Amino acid sequence: MKKIIFTCLLFAVFLITACGNSEENANSIDVIKFADAGWDSIRVHNSIAQTIIEEGYGYETEVTNGTTAATMQALQQGDINVYMEVWTDNVKDIYEEMLEKGDIVTLATNFADNTQGLYVPTYVIEGDAERGIEPVAPDLKTVQDLEKYPQIFQDPEDSSKGRVIGAPSSWAVSEHLETKLETYGLDEYYNYLAPGSDAAIVAELAGAYQKGEPWVGYYWSPTWVTASYDLTLLEDNPYEAETWESTKGTEFPPNDVVISVHKDFPNQASEVAEFLSNYKSSNAATEEMLKYMGENELDPDETAEWWLKENEAIWTEWVPEEVAEKVKASLQ
């Protein structure tokens, strides 16, 4: 009997210790992990936040790379702590499901004045006298108007059709675009190409733009691309929720780009969560960062350092004075 009682006591101690360690892990953190889902703006916002967190709050930070789906799942599981740019409507179902389950917490809207859709270089519609480019599709205004111009945007591998450059296949928006082309019957006139990466889209666009050739494809703002190139976003039917959900036959829905964290994070690093809840940018501000990065061939960390030095009045409002002083000292 004594042996049985002793064994039970040991088991009870083990359970208490295990529960205590679990609670401690849920309420402490050594390294704050950020998501990098593959585009430039999230990388720059990561770097800005990482600099403030490392220099001002004393935490270590890391970045985890992956597809949108993989990084969102990692956020849900706690393998990623902070997601600086959740494009909420592009991942609407999984985002809302995670919120409803309480797996993630949204702390702030990073920016909400973004756009996305199918773009063409403006010279395709208006020409460019300085470059000696004549307009080749002067009546092109809407996505549906592309039906008139497949030969203008000819697929180099299939002369019978035009080609639309889409989003990378790993991005949720790629499926939306394919459905949109089918809804408008444009799949009869165009082949849809889903590049392997954002860089591949830019390479296609840059090559065409340099030569003054027609190009049509997916992009979004804010980016250094839309800030640096003269592009026109093709108009679409006004957004209507039911139509969008069933056929994607409207413009892209309003898309709040939010800062979300794993559910445990506000307890693990409450002061950092408070900082992130104050973090706020805009389309114009983000494009300014990205344009500077592109023009000066900087990486996201170098761009973040430049932005922090140039915009002290903005970011110092996000943090306590003593944190701001530490960060400013690190930038000297």
N, C-alpha and C positions, 0 to 999 in steps of 0.2 A: 504493500500500500504506500509506504514512504517513497519507494522508487517511482510509483505512478504519480504521486503528488509532485515529486521533484521534476519529473519529465514535463508535467503540465505547467509548472512554474517557468521552466526554461522556455517552453513554447510561447507562453504569455509574454515573457520578456522579449523574445524574438519578434513577436507581432508588434509590440509597443515600439521597439527600436525601428522596425521596418516602416511603420506608419510615421514615426517621427522623422526618418530620413526622407520619406516621400514628401511630407509636408515641407521639410526644409528645402528640398529641391524645387518645389513649386513656388517657393517664396524667396529664392535667391538665384543669382545668375552671375557668371564670371565673364562670359563672352557673349556679346549681342550679335546675332546673326541676321544679316539682311538678304533679301531676295534680289537676284539679278535675272530677270526674265528675258533679256536679250535686246533691249533698245537703249539708246543713248540717254534719254531724259531720266530714266530710272537710275542709271549709273551716276549721273551728276547729282541728283537729289540724294542718292545713297552717300556719295562722298561728302556732301555738305553736312548731312546729319552725322556721319561717322566722325568727321573732324570735330564737330561740336561735342559729341559724346565722349570721344577719346580724350580731347584736350580739356574740356570743361568739366566732365563728370568722372573721368578716370577709368572708364570701362574699356576693355579690349573689344574690338569688333572684327567681324569676318563677313564675307559675301559668299552666298551659295548660288551657283549658276544653274539654270535649267529652263525647261519650257514653262509656259504659263501654267499648264495643268500640273506639272510636277512641283513647281514652287508653291502654288496654292495649296496643294496637298501637304507639302512640308510645313507650311504655315499652320494648317489645321492640326497637324500632329505635334507641333512645337519644335520641329527640327529647324525651322526658321522662326525668328522672333518678330521681325519688322518687315513690312512690305510697303515701300514708299509710294508706289503707284499701282493701285488696283483699279483697272479700268472697269468699273462696276457693271456696265451694261454688256461689255464683251464677254464677261464671265457671270452673267446675271444669275443663272440657276445655281451654280455652285457657291457663289458669293452669298446669296440669300439663304441657302441651306445652311452654310457655316454660321451665319449670323443667328439664324433661328435656333440652331443647336447650342449656341453659346460657345462655339469653338474658337471664334475670333471676336475681336472688338475693334470697331472703327473709331479712331481717335480724332481725325480731322479730314477736311477736304483739301487736298494739295492744290488742285485747280479744277475749275469746272467750265472754263470758256474754251474748250478744245473743239476741234473738228476732225472728221475723218471721212474718207470716201474715195472716189475715183478722180484723179487729177490728170490734166494734160498741161504741157508747157504752153504758156499764154501765146507764144508765137504761132502755134498751130491754128489758133482762132484769129488773132489780130496781125500776125506777121511781125517782123522786126526789121525796120528800115535800116538801122545801123549795121545789122549783120547781113543785110541783103536777103532776108527771108520773107517769102510771100506767104500770106495765109492760105492754108490748104483745106481748112474746114471752118469757113467763116460763120456758118449757121449752127455750129456745134455749141449747144448750151446745156443740154441735159444728158443724163445717162442713157435715156431712151434714144436720143439722137445718134448714138453710136451706131445704130442700125444702118445709117446712111453712109458710113465711112469705113467699112472693114478693109477696103483696099488701101486706105490711107495709113492704117495701123497694121499693115500686113505682117503676118507671122513669117519670119525668115525660114521656117522649116515646113511651112504649109501655105503656099501662095493662094490657096482657095479661100483662106479665112484670115481675119485679123487676129491680133493677139492682145489680151489684157493681162498685164502683170498683176498678180494678186498678192496676198499676204503669205508669209511662210506657212506651210501646211500645219505646223505645230501650234499656230495661233488660232484661237477660237473664231476670229473674224474671217479666216479663210473660207470656212464653210458657209458663213453668211454671204460672202461675195459670190460663191458658186451658185447658191440658191437665187440670189438677186439676178444673175445673168440668165438663169433658167426662167425665172418669173417674167422677165422682159423679152424672152425669146432671143436673147443675144447669143446664146450658145449655138444657135444655127449659123451665126456669122463670125463668131470669135472662138478661139481656143483660150482656155484659162490656164495660165502658168503660175504655179505656186512655187516661188523661189525657196531656196534652203535657208535663207536668213535675210535679215534687214539689210545687211551689207550687199547682198546680191541684188536687191531692189534698187539700191542707190547706184550700184555699178551700171545697171541697165539704164537708169534714168540719166546719169552723168554722161554715159557714152553717147546717148541720143542727143542730149542737150548740147554737148560740145560740137556735134556735127550739125545741129539745127534740124534734126529729123523728128518726125512725129513719134509720140510715145503716149500711152495711156496706161495707168496703173493705180494701184492702191497706195495711199500714204495718209498721214495724219499730222495734225499740228497740236502741240508744239514740237518742232524738230529743227535742227540746223538746216535740213534740206528745204523745208517750206520757208524758212527765213532767208535762205541764200539764193534759191532759184525762183524765177518768176513763173509761178504755176497758177492754174485756174482749177478750182474745185467744181466739177460738173454738178449742176443742180439735180435734184431728185424730187419725187413726190413729198409733200409735207409729211412729217412723222405722224403716224397714227399707230397706237400700240397694238391693236388687234391685227392690223395688216402686217405690221413688222413681224409679229410673232408667227404668223402663218406663212408668209411668202417673202418677207424681206423687201417688199415692194414699195419702200419709202426711203427717205434719207435716214442716216443712222440716228438712233435715239440720243437724246441728251445723255451725256456720259460723265458723271462725277468721277473724278480721279482721286481716290481717297488713300489715306494712310491707315492701314490696318495692322493689328498686332495679334499674336497668340493670346488666348484668354488669360494665361498666367502672367503675362508680361507686366501689366500695371502693378501687380503685387511684387514682382521680382525686381523691378527698377522703376519705382513710382515717380521719381524725379525726372527720369528720362521720358517716361510716358507723358508727364506734364509738359515737357518741352515739345514733344511731337504733337501734342494736342494744340499747341500754339503755332505750329509750322504752317505756313500758307504761302503759296506761290501764285502764278498766273500764266496764261498762255504766252503773253508778251515777255514776261521775265524769264521763263524757261527757254523761249526761243533766243533771247539775248545771250543766255549762257551757252547754248548749243552753237549759235553762230560764231561766237568768240572762240569756242573750242575748235570748230572746223577751220576757221580762217587762220588760226595760229598753231594748228596741228598739235593741240594739247590733249592729254588724257583727262579722264574725269576728275582725278585728284588735283591736278594742276588747275583745272577749270574751277573747281570748288574753292581752292585757295584764292584765286583771282576774284571770284564772286564775293567771298567773305570780306576781302579787303575793300572792295568797291561798294559794298552795300551794308556797311556796319549799322547804319540807322535802322535797317529792316530786321536783321536777324537778332540784334541785341534785345529787341522787344520780345523775343521768344523765350528768353532765359533769364534767370536771376543775375543781378549785377556781378556777383562774385564769379559766376560761371563765364559771363561775357569777358571779364578781365583776363581769366586764364586763357581763353581762346584767342583773344587779341594778342596776348603776349607770345603765343605760339606762332603767330603769323608774322612776327617781326623778322 
